[in-house]
């Protein structure tokens, strides 16, 4: 895939915003509701207030979620307008008929998402997970990592016992040994590292070629295209700042989320910050993930990812 420079990417989004605002007489935006999680680029953007500055005089309301699936549901019902999720949540949402669209691709969780066990565990490899209980959020990016990692180890998903838990509940289950392994993303993975020094069985960066996504409520994107493209451009500015100020990113994440600084330092140091257009290659990789879930009958309907990719209007 040919990577666009930040300047070129910004020009594309700004041009789209200009054309959208001039061609469509949308009602003036009064408030933008953004869903975010405890780490990642949107948190940096919130701390830097780049979106607030970009869409003024409209205001911004930030709504925190513990995982992607409830964020997607909030988008579906219009409780929020845009939000950031991993690769799997929009697939589950689209399959269930959620009114969501892909707006931009952000960097993957990469080295910040893993399947791991406690250091004293007898489990030494993915193959040893056969018959074991693995905590994971259903429909999350970690769910996809777990499935793909097991495939790589020649172990069927039906050969383990998935225990579907929110990150907070999984953390408690992991602490009390009610699950044998845990698949999760930062900062929860980083928190576990600081507490347990776990044995990592698989990292997302070793198994998958995926992105995370900035997505929007379909009706909101249609009614407020300029707000969507302006927000994405502002995220690009936050990414530029984050990559140039890695030493300050952890403090920014800690300030917004309250997650312990040592865990956010771990998360920040292995993070990559980027904003990219949704390309055919990105769509193809996301389609592979959707097909994987459909094959295992984990989603109600097979889907075509390209049907949910939003394009800013140009005339």
C-alpha positions in Angstrom: 0.0 0.0 0.0 1.3 3.4 -0.9 1.4 5.5 2.3 0.4 9.1 2.1 2.4 11.8 3.7 0.7 13.5 6.6 0.6 16.7 4.6 -1.1 14.9 1.7 -3.5 13.1 4.0 -4.4 16.3 5.7 -5.0 18.0 2.4 -7.4 15.3 1.3 -9.4 15.5 4.5 -9.5 19.3 4.5 -10.5 19.3 0.9 -13.3 16.8 1.6 -14.4 18.9 4.5 -14.5 22.1 2.4 -16.4 20.4 -0.5 -18.8 18.8 1.9 -19.6 22.0 3.8 -20.1 23.9 0.6 -22.2 21.3 -1.2 -24.5 20.3 1.6 -26.6 22.6 3.6 -26.5 20.6 6.8 -27.9 22.0 10.1 -25.1 23.8 12.0 -23.4 21.3 14.4 -23.9 22.2 18.0 -22.3 19.3 19.8 -20.1 16.4 18.7 -20.3 13.2 20.8 -17.1 11.1 20.6 -16.7 7.6 22.0 -13.3 6.6 23.2 -11.5 4.0 25.3 -8.7 4.2 27.9 -5.8 4.5 25.4 -5.0 5.4 21.8 -5.1 8.4 19.6 -8.5 9.8 20.6 -7.3 10.1 24.2 -4.3 12.1 23.0 -6.6 14.3 20.9 -8.8 14.9 23.9 -5.8 16.0 26.0 -4.6 18.2 23.2 -8.1 19.6 22.6 -7.4 19.6 18.8 -10.9 18.5 17.9 -12.5 21.2 20.1 -10.4 23.8 18.3 -11.2 22.4 14.9 -15.0 22.3 15.2 -15.6 25.4 17.3 -18.1 27.0 18.0 -19.6 23.5 18.3 -18.7 21.7 21.5 -17.4 18.2 22.1 -18.7 15.6 24.6 -16.4 12.7 25.3 -18.0 9.4 26.3 -15.8 6.7 27.7 -16.3 2.9 27.0 -14.4 -0.1 28.3 -14.5 -1.9 25.0 -15.5 -1.6 21.4 -18.8 -3.5 21.3 -20.8 -1.2 23.6 -19.3 1.8 21.7 -20.6 0.4 18.4 -24.0 -0.1 20.0 -24.0 3.5 21.2 -23.2 4.6 17.7 -26.0 2.5 16.3 -28.6 4.1 18.5 -27.2 7.6 18.1 -26.0 8.1 21.7 -22.6 9.1 20.2 -21.7 10.4 16.7 -18.2 9.0 16.1 -15.8 6.7 17.9 -12.6 4.6 17.9 -12.7 0.8 18.0 -10.6 -2.2 17.1 -11.0 -4.4 14.1 -13.7 -6.8 15.3 -16.4 -4.6 16.9 -17.6 -3.0 13.6 -17.8 -6.4 12.0 -20.1 -7.7 14.7 -22.1 -4.4 14.4 -22.4 -4.5 10.7 -23.5 -8.1 10.8 -26.2 -7.2 13.2 -27.4 -4.3 11.1 -25.9 -1.5 13.1 -26.0 1.9 11.4 -22.3 2.5 11.3 -19.7 3.4 8.7 -15.9 3.2 8.5 -14.4 6.7 8.2 -10.6 6.3 8.7 -8.1 3.7 9.6 -5.8 4.1 12.6 -2.8 2.1 13.6 -3.4 -1.4 15.0 -3.0 -2.4 18.6 0.1 -4.3 17.5 2.4 -5.0 20.4 -0.2 -3.6 22.8 -2.6 -6.6 22.5 -1.8 -10.1 23.6 -2.8 -13.5 24.8 -1.0 -14.3 28.0 -0.8 -16.3 31.2 0.7 -15.9 34.7 4.4 -16.6 34.9 3.8 -19.6 37.2 1.3 -21.2 34.8 2.1 -24.6 33.3 0.9 -23.3 30.0 4.0 -22.6 27.8 2.5 -22.2 24.4 -0.7 -21.6 22.5 -1.1 -25.4 22.0 -1.3 -25.8 25.7 -4.5 -23.8 25.8 -6.4 -26.9 24.6 -9.2 -27.5 27.1 -8.4 -24.3 29.0 -10.5 -21.3 29.9 -9.5 -18.1 28.1 -11.0 -14.7 29.1 -11.8 -12.4 26.2 -14.3 -9.8 25.3 -16.8 -11.1 22.7 -16.6 -9.2 19.5 -13.5 -7.3 20.5 -10.2 -7.1 18.7 -8.7 -9.4 21.3 -11.4 -12.0 20.2 -10.0 -11.8 16.7 -6.4 -12.1 18.0 -7.3 -15.2 20.0 -9.0 -16.9 17.1 -6.2 -16.1 14.7 -3.5 -17.1 17.2 -5.2 -20.5 17.8 -5.4 -21.1 14.0 -1.7 -20.4 13.7 -1.1 -23.0 16.4 -3.3 -25.5 14.6 -5.8 -25.4 17.5 -9.5 -25.0 16.8 -11.5 -22.3 18.6 -13.8 -25.1 19.7 -10.9 -26.8 21.5 -10.7 -24.1 24.2 -13.4 -22.6 26.5 -13.8 -18.9 25.8 -15.0 -17.0 28.8 -16.6 -13.8 27.5 -15.9 -11.0 30.0 -15.4 -7.3 30.0 -11.9 -6.2 30.7 -12.7 -5.3 34.3 -14.3 -8.7 35.0 -11.6 -10.5 33.1 -9.0 -8.8 35.2 -10.7 -10.0 38.4 -11.1 -13.5 37.0 -7.4 -13.6 36.0 -6.3 -12.3 39.4 -8.3 -15.1 41.1 -7.3 -17.8 38.7 -10.8 -18.4 37.4 -9.5 -18.2 33.9 -6.2 -19.8 32.7 -5.3 -17.2 30.1 -6.4 -13.7 29.1 -6.6 -12.0 25.7 -6.8 -8.2 25.9 -5.4 -4.9 24.7 -3.7 -1.9 26.3 -3.9 -0.5 28.8 -5.3 -3.6 30.4 -2.5 -5.7 29.0 0.0 -3.1 30.3 -1.6 -3.1 33.7 -1.3 -6.9 33.8 2.3 -6.7 32.8 3.1 -4.3 35.7 1.3 -6.6 38.2 2.2 -10.1 37.1 5.1 -10.1 34.6 3.0 -12.6 32.5 4.2 -15.1 29.9 3.0 -13.8 26.5 1.8 -16.5 24.2 1.0 -14.3 21.2 1.0 -10.6 20.2 -1.4 -9.1 17.7 1.6 -7.8 15.7 2.9 -11.4 15.3 -0.4 -12.8 14.1 -2.5 -10.3 12.4 -2.4 -7.5 9.7 -5.2 -5.3 10.9 -6.0 -1.7 11.7 -8.1 0.0 14.3 -10.9 2.2 13.1 -12.6 5.6 13.5 -16.2 5.0 12.7 -19.4 7.1 12.7 -23.1 6.8 13.0 -24.3 6.4 9.4 -27.0 9.1 9.6 -24.6 11.5 11.3 -22.0 11.1 8.7 -24.5 11.8 6.0 -25.9 14.9 7.7 -22.6 16.3 8.9 -19.8 15.3 6.5 -17.8 18.4 7.2 -17.7 17.6 10.9 -16.6 14.1 10.2 -13.7 15.0 7.9 -12.6 17.9 10.1 -12.5 15.6 13.1 -10.4 13.1 11.2 -8.0 15.8 10.1 -7.7 16.9 13.8 -6.9 13.3 14.8 -4.1 13.5 12.2 -2.7 16.5 14.0 -2.9 14.7 17.3 -1.0 11.7 15.7 1.7 14.1 14.5 2.1 15.5 18.0 2.1 12.1 19.6 4.8 10.6 17.3 7.0 13.7 18.0 6.4 13.7 21.7 6.4 10.0 22.8 7.9 11.1 26.2 4.7 13.1 26.9 2.1 10.7 25.5 2.0 8.5 28.6 1.4 11.5 30.8 -1.4 12.6 28.5 -3.0 9.2 28.6 -2.7 9.0 32.4 -4.2 12.5 32.8 -7.3 11.7 30.8 -7.9 8.0 31.9 -6.5 7.8 35.4 -4.8 4.5 34.5 -1.5 4.2 36.5 1.3 6.0 34.8 3.7 3.0 34.7 1.1 1.1 32.7 0.5 4.0 30.4 4.3 4.4 29.8 4.4 0.8 28.7 1.4 1.3 26.4 2.7 4.6 25.0 6.2 3.3 24.2 4.8 0.5 22.0 2.1 2.5 20.3 2.2 3.9 16.8 0.0 6.8 16.0 -1.4 7.3 12.5 -4.5 8.2 10.5 -5.0 6.7 7.0 -7.8 6.7 4.4 -9.7 3.4 4.0 -7.9 1.7 1.1 -8.8 -1.4 -0.9 -6.0 -3.2 0.9 -7.3 -2.3 4.3 -10.8 -3.3 3.3 -9.4 -6.7 2.0 -7.8 -7.4 5.4 -10.9 -6.4 7.3 -12.9 -8.7 5.0 -10.6 -11.6 5.9 -11.5 -11.0 9.6 -15.2 -10.8 8.8 -15.0 -14.1 6.9 -13.2 -15.7 9.8 -16.0 -14.8 12.2 -18.6 -15.9 9.7 -17.0 -19.3 9.1 -17.0 -19.9 12.9 -20.7 -18.7 13.0 -19.7 -16.0 15.6 -21.6 -13.4 13.6 -25.3 -13.7 12.6 -24.7 -12.9 8.9 -21.9 -12.8 6.4 -21.1 -9.2 5.4 -19.3 -7.2 2.7 -17.0 -4.7 4.5 -17.0 -2.3 1.5 -20.8 -1.8 2.0 -20.0 0.1 5.2 -17.1 2.3 4.1 -18.0 6.0 4.0 -16.8 8.4 1.4 -17.0 12.1 1.8 -19.3 13.6 -0.7 -17.6 15.7 -3.4 -20.5 17.3 -5.3 
